[in-house]
């Protein structure tokens, strides 16, 4: 599977299943919230880049606390797998850390694997 609006939506549905549906959603302070917003953007626009993404987004994601019990980790892992399937597997020299897929993978990977998580191409 490669990137498309439809596949971004499929990945959103998987990510939404991992959402804890908190009473007071803190989208910008939540790994799942950031992932859902980014996937929504991709599904709506059909693009992987957004000029409004702040330069420190990856550091911000990695600094977010993981609250035990809020998110089903198995569902978060399934969401990570769904997003990784829409990665176009660009060559390392063409990789852009601000690609929305990379941002989403970082959000979900940090939630599942811990705050030091980096996508393979960001290492």
N, CA, C and O atoms as a printed pandas DataFrame, in Angstrom:
     atom_number atom_name residue_name chain_id  residue_number  x_coord  y_coord  z_coord
0              1         N          UNK        A               1    0.853   -1.169    0.000
1              2        CA          UNK        A               1    0.000    0.000    0.000
2              3         C          UNK        A               1    0.901    1.235    0.000
3              4         O          UNK        A               1    1.941    1.239    0.659
4              5         N          UNK        A               2    0.523    2.251   -0.711
5              6        CA          UNK        A               2    1.292    3.489   -0.703
6              7         C          UNK        A               2    0.379    4.641   -0.298
7              8         O          UNK        A               2   -0.803    4.443   -0.013
8              9         N          UNK        A               3    0.938    5.833   -0.276
9             10        CA          UNK        A               3    0.178    6.984    0.183
10            11         C          UNK        A               3   -0.941    7.344   -0.791
11            12         O          UNK        A               3   -0.738    7.406   -2.003
12            13         N          UNK        A               4   -2.109    7.576   -0.237
13            14        CA          UNK        A               4   -3.255    8.131   -0.954
14            15         C          UNK        A               4   -4.200    8.685    0.106
15            16         O          UNK        A               4   -4.079    8.369    1.289
16            17         N          UNK        A               5   -5.131    9.506   -0.329
17            18        CA          UNK        A               5   -6.120   10.035    0.602
18            19         C          UNK        A               5   -6.902    8.902    1.265
19            20         O          UNK        A               5   -7.176    8.930    2.465
20            21         N          UNK        A               6   -7.250    7.915    0.459
21            22        CA          UNK        A               6   -8.039    6.797    0.973
22            23         C          UNK        A               6   -7.254    5.999    2.008
23            24         O          UNK        A               6   -7.792    5.626    3.051
24            25         N          UNK        A               7   -5.987    5.739    1.718
25            26        CA          UNK        A               7   -5.174    4.966    2.661
26            27         C          UNK        A               7   -4.895    5.759    3.930
27            28         O          UNK        A               7   -4.777    5.180    5.009
28            29         N          UNK        A               8   -4.788    7.081    3.811
29            30        CA          UNK        A               8   -4.633    7.926    5.008
30            31         C          UNK        A               8   -5.885    7.810    5.880
31            32         O          UNK        A               8   -5.791    7.773    7.107
32            33         N          UNK        A               9   -7.052    7.753    5.242
33            34        CA          UNK        A               9   -8.291    7.603    5.999
34            35         C          UNK        A               9   -8.354    6.248    6.697
35            36         O          UNK        A               9   -8.787    6.163    7.846
36            37         N          UNK        A              10   -7.927    5.191    6.011
37            38        CA          UNK        A              10   -7.900    3.859    6.613
38            39         C          UNK        A              10   -6.980    3.864    7.842
39            40         O          UNK        A              10   -7.314    3.288    8.878
40            41         N          UNK        A              11   -5.829    4.517    7.716
41            42        CA          UNK        A              11   -4.904    4.615    8.849
42            43         C          UNK        A              11   -5.531    5.440    9.977
43            44         O          UNK        A              11   -5.322    5.138   11.152
44            45         N          UNK        A              12   -6.298    6.479    9.629
45            46        CA          UNK        A              12   -6.999    7.275   10.631
46            47         C          UNK        A              12   -7.982    6.401   11.414
47            48         O          UNK        A              12   -8.044    6.483   12.641
48            49         N          UNK        A              13   -8.741    5.578   10.716
49            50        CA          UNK        A              13   -9.731    4.717   11.375
50            51         C          UNK        A              13   -9.037    3.805   12.385
51            52         O          UNK        A              13   -9.526    3.623   13.500
52            53         N          UNK        A              14   -7.902    3.236   11.994
53            54        CA          UNK        A              14   -7.150    2.378   12.914
54            55         C          UNK        A              14   -6.641    3.170   14.112
55            56         O          UNK        A              14   -6.698    2.697   15.247
56            57         N          UNK        A              15   -6.149    4.366   13.856
57            58        CA          UNK        A              15   -5.636    5.222   14.933
58            59         C          UNK        A              15   -6.768    5.648   15.861
59            60         O          UNK        A              15   -6.590    5.703   17.078
60            61         N          UNK        A              16   -7.911    5.942   15.296
61            62        CA          UNK        A              16   -9.056    6.362   16.100
62            63         C          UNK        A              16   -9.486    5.262   17.070
63            64         O          UNK        A              16   -9.976    5.558   18.159
64            65         N          UNK        A              17   -9.308    4.004   16.685
65            66        CA          UNK        A              17   -9.653    2.883   17.570
66            67         C          UNK        A              17   -8.755    2.852   18.804
67            68         O          UNK        A              17   -9.149    2.345   19.855
68            69         N          UNK        A              18   -7.544    3.397   18.671
69            70        CA          UNK        A              18   -6.618    3.424   19.808
70            71         C          UNK        A              18   -6.882    4.592   20.745
71            72         O          UNK        A              18   -6.361    4.633   21.860
72            73         N          UNK        A              19   -7.680    5.527   20.297
73            74        CA          UNK        A              19   -7.970    6.731   21.082
74            75         C          UNK        A              19   -8.726    6.364   22.353
75            76         O          UNK        A              19   -9.641    5.541   22.335
76            77         N          UNK        A              20   -8.326    6.993   23.455
77            78        CA          UNK        A              20   -8.993    6.756   24.731
78            79         C          UNK        A              20  -10.275    7.541   24.894
79            80         O          UNK        A              20  -10.975    7.394   25.896
80            81         N          UNK        A              21  -10.595    8.392   23.894
81            82        CA          UNK        A              21  -11.801    9.218   23.939
82            83         C          UNK        A              21  -11.949    9.933   25.277
83            84         O          UNK        A              21  -12.971    9.824   25.955
84            85         N          UNK        A              22  -10.916   10.652   25.631
85            86        CA          UNK        A              22  -10.902   11.386   26.897
86            87         C          UNK        A              22  -12.037   12.403   26.943
87            88         O          UNK        A              22  -12.450   12.935   25.913
88            89         N          UNK        A              23  -12.520   12.658   28.113
89            90        CA          UNK        A              23  -13.611   13.614   28.284
90            91         C          UNK        A              23  -13.199   14.990   27.752
91            92         O          UNK        A              23  -13.965   15.641   27.042
92            93         N          UNK        A              24  -12.005   15.419   28.096
93            94        CA          UNK        A              24  -11.476   16.689   27.608
94            95         C          UNK        A              24  -10.290   16.390   26.703
95            96         O          UNK        A              24   -9.156   16.267   27.166
96            97         N          UNK        A              25  -10.565   16.276   25.399
97            98        CA          UNK        A              25   -9.519   15.923   24.434
98            99         C          UNK        A              25   -8.449   17.011   24.393
99           100         O          UNK        A              25   -8.746   18.196   24.242
100          101         N          UNK        A              26   -7.221   16.582   24.530
101          102        CA          UNK        A              26   -6.069   17.495   24.490
102          103         C          UNK        A              26   -5.255   17.189   23.239
103          104         O          UNK        A              26   -4.112   16.742   23.328
104          105         N          UNK        A              27   -5.848   17.431   22.079
105          106        CA          UNK        A              27   -5.268   17.036   20.792
106          107         C          UNK        A              27   -3.786   17.324   20.656
107          108         O          UNK        A              27   -3.021   16.453   20.242
108          109         N          UNK        A              28   -3.376   18.519   20.993
109          110        CA          UNK        A              28   -1.978   18.902   20.771
110          111         C          UNK        A              28   -1.051   18.435   21.888
111          112         O          UNK        A              28    0.161   18.638   21.815
112          113         N          UNK        A              29   -1.609   17.819   22.911
113          114        CA          UNK        A              29   -0.801   17.304   24.013
114          115         C          UNK        A              29   -0.985   15.801   24.168
115          116         O          UNK        A              29   -0.849   15.248   25.260
116          117         N          UNK        A              30   -1.298   15.154   23.048
117          118        CA          UNK        A              30   -1.586   13.723   23.059
118          119         C          UNK        A              30   -1.022   13.087   21.797
119          120         O          UNK        A              30   -1.223   13.598   20.696
120          121         N          UNK        A              31   -0.319   11.978   21.955
121          122        CA          UNK        A              31    0.250   11.277   20.802
122          123         C          UNK        A              31   -0.824   10.908   19.782
123          124         O          UNK        A              31   -0.664   11.132   18.582
124          125         N          UNK        A              32   -1.913   10.342   20.276
125          126        CA          UNK        A              32   -2.994    9.919   19.391
126          127         C          UNK        A              32   -3.660   11.138   18.751
127          128         O          UNK        A              32   -3.989   11.116   17.565
128          129         N          UNK        A              33   -3.857   12.189   19.528
129          130        CA          UNK        A              33   -4.478   13.401   18.991
130          131         C          UNK        A              33   -3.669   14.004   17.856
131          132         O          UNK        A              33   -4.226   14.404   16.834
132          133         N          UNK        A              34   -2.365   14.069   18.034
133          134        CA          UNK        A              34   -1.491   14.594   16.977
134          135         C          UNK        A              34   -1.549   13.681   15.756
135          136         O          UNK        A              34   -1.632   14.155   14.623
136          137         N          UNK        A              35   -1.506   12.372   15.990
137          138        CA          UNK        A              35   -1.569   11.419   14.874
138          139         C          UNK        A              35   -2.894   11.560   14.122
139          140         O          UNK        A              35   -2.911   11.584   12.891
140          141         N          UNK        A              36   -4.003   11.654   14.861
141          142        CA          UNK        A              36   -5.312   11.778   14.218
142          143         C          UNK        A              36   -5.422   13.071   13.413
143          144         O          UNK        A              36   -5.928   13.060   12.291
144          145         N          UNK        A              37   -4.956   14.174   13.971
145          146        CA          UNK        A              37   -5.010   15.449   13.252
146          147         C          UNK        A              37   -4.165   15.404   11.979
147          148         O          UNK        A              37   -4.575   15.911   10.934
148          149         N          UNK        A              38   -2.992   14.797   12.076
149          150        CA          UNK        A              38   -2.106   14.718   10.922
150          151         C          UNK        A              38   -2.705   13.813    9.846
151          152         O          UNK        A              38   -2.660   14.143    8.661
152          153         N          UNK        A              39   -3.261   12.683   10.253
153          154        CA          UNK        A              39   -3.903   11.789    9.292
154          155         C          UNK        A              39   -5.135   12.433    8.659
155          156         O          UNK        A              39   -5.393   12.237    7.472
156          157         N          UNK        A              40   -5.885   13.188    9.429
157          158        CA          UNK        A              40   -7.043   13.905    8.890
158          159         C          UNK        A              40   -6.597   14.883    7.818
159          160         O          UNK        A              40   -7.217   14.987    6.759
160          161         N          UNK        A              41   -5.512   15.603    8.100
161          162        CA          UNK        A              41   -4.975   16.548    7.118
162          163         C          UNK        A              41   -4.616   15.821    5.818
163          164         O          UNK        A              41   -4.954   16.286    4.730
164          165         N          UNK        A              42   -3.928   14.677    5.937
165          166        CA          UNK        A              42   -3.530   13.928    4.742
166          167         C          UNK        A              42   -4.754   13.408    3.988
167          168         O          UNK        A              42   -4.796   13.466    2.759
168          169         N          UNK        A              43   -5.742   12.902    4.716
169          170        CA          UNK        A              43   -6.937   12.365    4.076
170          171         C          UNK        A              43   -7.744   13.468    3.390
171          172         O          UNK        A              43   -8.332   13.246    2.332
172          173         N          UNK        A              44   -7.769   14.650    3.996
173          174        CA          UNK        A              44   -8.523   15.773    3.420
174          175         C          UNK        A              44   -7.826   16.397    2.215
175          176         O          UNK        A              44   -8.474   16.747    1.229
176          177         N          UNK        A              45   -6.511   16.534    2.300
177          178        CA          UNK        A              45   -5.785   17.286    1.265
178          179         C          UNK        A              45   -5.091   16.412    0.228
179          180         O          UNK        A              45   -4.829   16.859   -0.888
180          181         N          UNK        A              46   -4.797   15.181    0.589
181          182        CA          UNK        A              46   -4.066   14.317   -0.326
182          183         C          UNK        A              46   -2.589   14.660   -0.413
183          184         O          UNK        A              46   -1.910   14.269   -1.362
184          185         N          UNK        A              47   -2.095   15.388    0.572
185          186        CA          UNK        A              47   -0.679   15.755    0.590
186          187         C          UNK        A              47   -0.042   15.331    1.904
187          188         O          UNK        A              47   -0.716   15.172    2.921
188          189         N          UNK        A              48    1.257   15.155    1.857
189          190        CA          UNK        A              48    2.002   14.728    3.043
190          191         C          UNK        A              48    2.746   15.888    3.700
191          192         O          UNK        A              48    3.456   15.686    4.685
192          193         N          UNK        A              49    2.594   17.090    3.171
193          194        CA          UNK        A              49    3.336   18.224    3.723
194          195         C          UNK        A              49    2.404   19.365    4.077
195          196         O          UNK        A              49    1.441   19.650    3.366
196          197         N          UNK        A              50    2.711   20.017    5.200
197          198        CA          UNK        A              50    1.913   21.125    5.699
198          199         C          UNK        A              50    2.879   22.181    6.216
199          200         O          UNK        A              50    3.640   21.929    7.150
200          201         N          UNK        A              51    2.849   23.350    5.617
201          202        CA          UNK        A              51    3.762   24.429    6.010
202          203         C          UNK        A              51    3.506   24.934    7.431
203          204         O          UNK        A              51    4.352   25.627    7.998
204          205         N          UNK        A              52    2.361   24.600    8.009
205          206        CA          UNK        A              52    2.022   25.074    9.351
206          207         C          UNK        A              52    2.599   24.202   10.462
207          208         O          UNK        A              52    2.436   24.517   11.640
208          209         N          UNK        A              53    3.270   23.110   10.100
209          210        CA          UNK        A              53    3.848   22.234   11.119
210          211         C          UNK        A              53    5.064   22.927   11.731
211          212         O          UNK        A              53    5.970   23.327   11.000
212          213         N          UNK        A              54    5.103   23.075   13.053
213          214        CA          UNK        A              54    6.244   23.756   13.688
214          215         C          UNK        A              54    7.535   22.947   13.572
215          216         O          UNK        A              54    7.513   21.716   13.535
216          217         N          UNK        A              55    8.641   23.651   13.515
217          218        CA          UNK        A              55    9.948   23.007   13.363
218          219         C          UNK        A              55   10.298   22.077   14.517
219          220         O          UNK        A              55   11.104   21.161   14.352
220          221         N          UNK        A              56    9.706   22.300   15.672
221          222        CA          UNK        A              56   10.037   21.482   16.839
222          223         C          UNK        A              56    9.006   20.376   17.109
223          224         O          UNK        A              56    8.941   19.853   18.221
224          225         N          UNK        A              57    8.210   20.023   16.109
225          226        CA          UNK        A              57    7.128   19.062   16.315
226          227         C          UNK        A              57    7.624   17.707   16.816
227          228         O          UNK        A              57    6.992   17.107   17.686
228          229         N          UNK        A              58    8.735   17.219   16.286
229          230        CA          UNK        A              58    9.213   15.899   16.711
230          231         C          UNK        A              58    9.698   15.932   18.160
231          232         O          UNK        A              58    9.469   14.982   18.908
232          233         N          UNK        A              59   10.363   17.013   18.561
233          234        CA          UNK        A              59   10.775   17.157   19.960
234          235         C          UNK        A              59    9.553   17.280   20.869
235          236         O          UNK        A              59    9.526   16.719   21.964
236          237         N          UNK        A              60    8.549   18.016   20.408
237          238        CA          UNK        A              60    7.317   18.167   21.181
238          239         C          UNK        A              60    6.659   16.810   21.386
239          240         O          UNK        A              60    6.232   16.486   22.495
240          241         N          UNK        A              61    6.576   16.017   20.325
241          242        CA          UNK        A              61    5.955   14.685   20.426
242          243         C          UNK        A              61    6.705   13.829   21.438
243          244         O          UNK        A              61    6.097   13.179   22.289
244          245         N          UNK        A              62    8.020   13.835   21.337
245          246        CA          UNK        A              62    8.824   12.980   22.229
246          247         C          UNK        A              62    8.762   13.438   23.688
247          248         O          UNK        A              62    9.050   12.659   24.596
248          249         N          UNK        A              63    8.387   14.695   23.912
249          250        CA          UNK        A              63    8.318   15.204   25.282
250          251         C          UNK        A              63    6.955   14.958   25.939
251          252         O          UNK        A              63    6.796   15.194   27.137
252          253         N          UNK        A              64    5.990   14.492   25.177
253          254        CA          UNK        A              64    4.662   14.250   25.737
254          255         C          UNK        A              64    4.684   13.068   26.701
255          256         O          UNK        A              64    5.317   12.050   26.424
256          257         N          UNK        A              65    4.004   13.201   27.813
257          258        CA          UNK        A              65    3.947   12.075   28.755
258          259         C          UNK        A              65    3.036   10.972   28.221
259          260         O          UNK        A              65    2.083   11.233   27.487
260          261         N          UNK        A              66    3.343    9.763   28.598
261          262        CA          UNK        A              66    2.488    8.618   28.275
262          263         C          UNK        A              66    1.722    8.271   29.542
263          264         O          UNK        A              66    2.312    7.886   30.551
264          265         N          UNK        A              67    0.429    8.408   29.482
265          266        CA          UNK        A              67   -0.411    8.147   30.646
266          267         C          UNK        A              67   -0.917    6.711   30.554
267          268         O          UNK        A              67   -1.676    6.364   29.649
268          269         N          UNK        A              68   -0.489    5.885   31.501
269          270        CA          UNK        A              68   -0.898    4.476   31.511
270          271         C          UNK        A              68   -2.410    4.347   31.598
271          272         O          UNK        A              68   -3.073    5.065   32.347
272          273         N          UNK        A              69   -2.932    3.422   30.822
273          274        CA          UNK        A              69   -4.357    3.134   30.860
274          275         C          UNK        A              69   -5.207    3.996   29.954
275          276         O          UNK        A              69   -6.371    3.673   29.717
276          277         N          UNK        A              70   -4.661    5.081   29.441
277          278        CA          UNK        A              70   -5.462    5.962   28.590
278          279         C          UNK        A              70   -5.616    5.379   27.185
279          280         O          UNK        A              70   -6.649    5.553   26.539
280          281         N          UNK        A              71   -4.579    4.688   26.725
281          282        CA          UNK        A              71   -4.573    4.159   25.369
282          283         C          UNK        A              71   -4.303    2.663   25.405
283          284         O          UNK        A              71   -3.432    2.205   26.144
284          285         N          UNK        A              72   -5.033    1.915   24.623
285          286        CA          UNK        A              72   -4.791    0.484   24.478
286          287         C          UNK        A              72   -3.533    0.313   23.637
287          288         O          UNK        A              72   -3.531    0.659   22.455
288          289         N          UNK        A              73   -2.479   -0.209   24.220
289          290        CA          UNK        A              73   -1.181   -0.287   23.533
290          291         C          UNK        A              73   -1.218   -1.199   22.305
291          292         O          UNK        A              73   -0.520   -0.944   21.324
292          293         N          UNK        A              74   -2.028   -2.260   22.355
293          294        CA          UNK        A              74   -2.132   -3.140   21.196
294          295         C          UNK        A              74   -2.814   -2.414   20.029
295          296         O          UNK        A              74   -2.430   -2.586   18.872
296          297         N          UNK        A              75   -3.815   -1.612   20.345
297          298        CA          UNK        A              75   -4.480   -0.831   19.294
298          299         C          UNK        A              75   -3.549    0.257   18.772
299          300         O          UNK        A              75   -3.577    0.578   17.584
300          301         N          UNK        A              76   -2.725    0.826   19.648
301          302        CA          UNK        A              76   -1.749    1.831   19.212
302          303         C          UNK        A              76   -0.709    1.189   18.292
303          304         O          UNK        A              76   -0.288    1.800   17.310
304          305         N          UNK        A              77   -0.302   -0.023   18.603
305          306        CA          UNK        A              77    0.638   -0.740   17.750
306          307         C          UNK        A              77    0.000   -1.051   16.392
307          308         O          UNK        A              77    0.657   -0.942   15.356
308          309         N          UNK        A              78   -1.264   -1.434   16.399
309          310        CA          UNK        A              78   -1.981   -1.687   15.136
310          311         C          UNK        A              78   -2.070   -0.400   14.316
311          312         O          UNK        A              78   -1.943   -0.430   13.092
312          313         N          UNK        A              79   -2.289    0.733   14.994
313          314        CA          UNK        A              79   -2.328    2.022   14.294
314          315         C          UNK        A              79   -0.966    2.345   13.690
315          316         O          UNK        A              79   -0.880    2.816   12.556
316          317         N          UNK        A              80    0.095    2.091   14.447
317          318        CA          UNK        A              80    1.458    2.313   13.941
318          319         C          UNK        A              80    1.680    1.470   12.677
319          320         O          UNK        A              80    2.215    1.962   11.684
320          321         N          UNK        A              81    1.274    0.224   12.722
321          322        CA          UNK        A              81    1.434   -0.654   11.558
322          323         C          UNK        A              81    0.630   -0.143   10.369
323          324         O          UNK        A              81    1.109   -0.185    9.236
324          325         N          UNK        A              82   -0.587    0.342   10.614
325          326        CA          UNK        A              82   -1.418    0.867    9.525
326          327         C          UNK        A              82   -0.769    2.085    8.873
327          328         O          UNK        A              82   -0.796    2.225    7.650
328          329         N          UNK        A              83   -0.188    2.960    9.680
329          330        CA          UNK        A              83    0.469    4.155    9.134
330          331         C          UNK        A              83    1.742    3.770    8.394
331          332         O          UNK        A              83    2.039    4.330    7.338
332          333         N          UNK        A              84    2.490    2.825    8.933
333          334        CA          UNK        A              84    3.736    2.435    8.269
334          335         C          UNK        A              84    3.460    1.851    6.879
335          336         O          UNK        A              84    4.319    1.914    6.000
336          337         N          UNK        A              85    2.288    1.292    6.682
337          338        CA          UNK        A              85    1.939    0.734    5.376
338          339         C          UNK        A              85    1.702    1.805    4.319
339          340         O          UNK        A              85    1.802    1.516    3.127
340          341         N          UNK        A              86    1.390    3.031    4.724
341          342        CA          UNK        A              86    1.177    4.083    3.723
342          343         C          UNK        A              86    2.438    4.889    3.459
343          344         O          UNK        A              86    2.443    5.800    2.632
344          345         N          UNK        A              87    3.499    4.548    4.164
345          346        CA          UNK        A              87    4.786    5.186    3.889
346          347         C          UNK        A              87    5.216    4.778    2.484
347          348         O          UNK        A              87    5.138    3.603    2.127
348          349         N          UNK        A              88    5.663    5.730    1.697
349          350        CA          UNK        A              88    6.078    5.445    0.324
350          351         C          UNK        A              88    7.470    4.848    0.246
351          352         O          UNK        A              88    7.995    4.617   -0.843
352          353         N          UNK        A              89    8.066    4.598    1.407
353          354        CA          UNK        A              89    9.407    4.035    1.448
354          355         C          UNK        A              89   10.380    4.818    0.574
355          356         O          UNK        A              89   11.112    4.247   -0.235
356          357         N          UNK        A              90   10.374    6.115    0.749
357          358        CA          UNK        A              90   11.279    6.961   -0.012
358          359         C          UNK        A              90   12.728    6.603    0.315
359          360         O          UNK        A              90   13.028    6.064    1.380
360          361         N          UNK        A              91   13.593    6.907   -0.603
361          362        CA          UNK        A              91   15.014    6.654   -0.362
362          363         C          UNK        A              91   15.479    7.565    0.769
363          364         O          UNK        A              91   14.922    8.644    0.971
364          365         N          UNK        A              92   16.482    7.137    1.494
365          366        CA          UNK        A              92   16.971    7.904    2.642
366          367         C          UNK        A              92   17.292    9.339    2.238
367          368         O          UNK        A              92   16.972   10.270    2.977
368          369         N          UNK        A              93   17.913    9.531    1.091
369          370        CA          UNK        A              93   18.292   10.884    0.670
370          371         C          UNK        A              93   17.074   11.742    0.315
371          372         O          UNK        A              93   17.189   12.967    0.254
372          373         N          UNK        A              94   15.908   11.126    0.079
373          374        CA          UNK        A              94   14.687   11.875   -0.229
374          375         C          UNK        A              94   13.778   12.036    0.991
375          376         O          UNK        A              94   12.752   12.713    0.926
376          377         N          UNK        A              95   14.164   11.408    2.097
377          378        CA          UNK        A              95   13.351   11.443    3.315
378          379         C          UNK        A              95   13.267   12.857    3.866
379          380         O          UNK        A              95   14.251   13.598    3.863
380          381         N          UNK        A              96   12.087   13.222    4.335
381          382        CA          UNK        A              96   11.874   14.527    4.961
382          383         C          UNK        A              96   11.256   14.272    6.331
383          384         O          UNK        A              96   10.168   13.705    6.437
384          385         N          UNK        A              97   11.962   14.698    7.380
385          386        CA          UNK        A              97   11.462   14.431    8.729
386          387         C          UNK        A              97   10.125   15.108    9.005
387          388         O          UNK        A              97    9.421   14.732    9.943
388          389         N          UNK        A              98    9.765   16.114    8.186
389          390        CA          UNK        A              98    8.503   16.812    8.384
390          391         C          UNK        A              98    7.385   16.295    7.496
391          392         O          UNK        A              98    6.328   16.917    7.397
392          393         N          UNK        A              99    7.613   15.165    6.853
393          394        CA          UNK        A              99    6.555   14.476    6.129
394          395         C          UNK        A              99    5.491   14.080    7.162
395          396         O          UNK        A              99    5.823   13.622    8.255
396          397         N          UNK        A             100    4.237   14.257    6.814
397          398        CA          UNK        A             100    3.163   13.960    7.763
398          399         C          UNK        A             100    3.157   12.495    8.184
399          400         O          UNK        A             100    2.772   12.172    9.308
400          401         N          UNK        A             101    3.579   11.617    7.295
401          402        CA          UNK        A             101    3.647   10.198    7.670
402          403         C          UNK        A             101    4.714   10.006    8.741
403          404         O          UNK        A             101    4.496    9.286    9.716
404          405         N          UNK        A             102    5.866   10.647    8.562
405          406        CA          UNK        A             102    6.938   10.532    9.551
406          407         C          UNK        A             102    6.501   11.114   10.902
407          408         O          UNK        A             102    6.807   10.549   11.952
408          409         N          UNK        A             103    5.799   12.221   10.871
409          410        CA          UNK        A             103    5.310   12.838   12.110
410          411         C          UNK        A             103    4.327   11.891   12.808
411          412         O          UNK        A             103    4.379   11.712   14.025
412          413         N          UNK        A             104    3.441   11.294   12.026
413          414        CA          UNK        A             104    2.465   10.371   12.594
414          415         C          UNK        A             104    3.145    9.125   13.154
415          416         O          UNK        A             104    2.803    8.660   14.241
416          417         N          UNK        A             105    4.115    8.587   12.402
417          418        CA          UNK        A             105    4.851    7.421   12.895
418          419         C          UNK        A             105    5.616    7.756   14.171
419          420         O          UNK        A             105    5.708    6.924   15.074
420          421         N          UNK        A             106    6.160    8.954   14.254
421          422        CA          UNK        A             106    6.880    9.375   15.457
422          423         C          UNK        A             106    5.914    9.471   16.637
423          424         O          UNK        A             106    6.244    9.041   17.743
424          425         N          UNK        A             107    4.727   10.033   16.411
425          426        CA          UNK        A             107    3.740   10.149   17.493
426          427         C          UNK        A             107    3.332    8.769   18.007
427          428         O          UNK        A             107    3.323    8.526   19.214
428          429         N          UNK        A             108    3.001    7.883   17.096
429          430        CA          UNK        A             108    2.558    6.549   17.513
430          431         C          UNK        A             108    3.715    5.707   18.033
431          432         O          UNK        A             108    3.551    4.959   18.997
432          433         N          UNK        A             109    4.878    5.820   17.410
433          434        CA          UNK        A             109    6.051    5.066   17.856
434          435         C          UNK        A             109    6.506    5.494   19.235
435          436         O          UNK        A             109    6.916    4.657   20.038
436          437         N          UNK        A             110    6.441    6.790   19.524
437          438        CA          UNK        A             110    6.821    7.294   20.851
438          439         C          UNK        A             110    5.858    6.787   21.913
439          440         O          UNK        A             110    6.253    6.540   23.053
440          441         N          UNK        A             111    4.616    6.636   21.543
441          442        CA          UNK        A             111    3.607    6.120   22.466
442          443         C          UNK        A             111    3.843    4.636   22.748
443          444         O          UNK        A             111    3.739    4.192   23.892
444          445         N          UNK        A             112    4.157    3.885   21.718
445          446        CA          UNK        A             112    4.317    2.438   21.853
446          447         C          UNK        A             112    5.704    2.047   22.362
447          448         O          UNK        A             112    5.834    1.183   23.230
448          449         N          UNK        A             113    6.738    2.689   21.814
449          450        CA          UNK        A             113    8.118    2.266   22.100
450          451         C          UNK        A             113    8.876    3.179   23.060
451          452         O          UNK        A             113    9.973    2.834   23.500
452          453         N          UNK        A             114    8.312    4.326   23.387
453          454        CA          UNK        A             114    8.952    5.228   24.339
454          455         C          UNK        A             114    9.445    6.512   23.697
455          456         O          UNK        A             114    9.516    6.619   22.472
456          457         N          UNK        A             115    9.785    7.493   24.536
457          458        CA          UNK        A             115   10.096    8.841   24.066
458          459         C          UNK        A             115   11.373    8.958   23.228
459          460         O          UNK        A             115   11.575    9.978   22.570
460          461         N          UNK        A             116   12.215    7.966   23.237
461          462        CA          UNK        A             116   13.439    8.053   22.432
462          463         C          UNK        A             116   13.229    7.474   21.035
463          464         O          UNK        A             116   14.169    7.415   20.242
464          465         N          UNK        A             117   12.006    7.047   20.728
465          466        CA          UNK        A             117   11.722    6.444   19.425
466          467         C          UNK        A             117   12.059    7.398   18.282
467          468         O          UNK        A             117   11.748    8.588   18.328
468          469         N          UNK        A             118   12.693    6.850   17.273
469          470        CA          UNK        A             118   12.931    7.560   16.017
470          471         C          UNK        A             118   12.609    6.600   14.890
471          472         O          UNK        A             118   12.900    5.407   14.976
472          473         N          UNK        A             119   12.008    7.124   13.833
473          474        CA          UNK        A             119   11.777    6.268   12.682
474          475         C          UNK        A             119   13.126    5.853   12.119
475          476         O          UNK        A             119   14.136    6.518   12.349
476          477         N          UNK        A             120   13.136    4.776   11.397
477          478        CA          UNK        A             120   14.395    4.220   10.880
478          479         C          UNK        A             120   15.194    5.257   10.093
479          480         O          UNK        A             120   16.421    5.303   10.192
480          481         N          UNK        A             121   14.515    6.074    9.325
481          482        CA          UNK        A             121   15.216    7.053    8.485
482          483         C          UNK        A             121   15.654    8.294    9.248
483          484         O          UNK        A             121   16.486    9.055    8.755
484          485         N          UNK        A             122   15.117    8.510   10.426
485          486        CA          UNK        A             122   15.520    9.661   11.236
486          487         C          UNK        A             122   16.749    9.367   12.087
487          488         O          UNK        A             122   17.320   10.277   12.689
488          489         N          UNK        A             123   17.155    8.115   12.140
489          490        CA          UNK        A             123   18.316    7.741   12.971
490          491         C          UNK        A             123   19.593    8.210   12.358
491          492         O          UNK        A             123   20.666    7.984   12.918
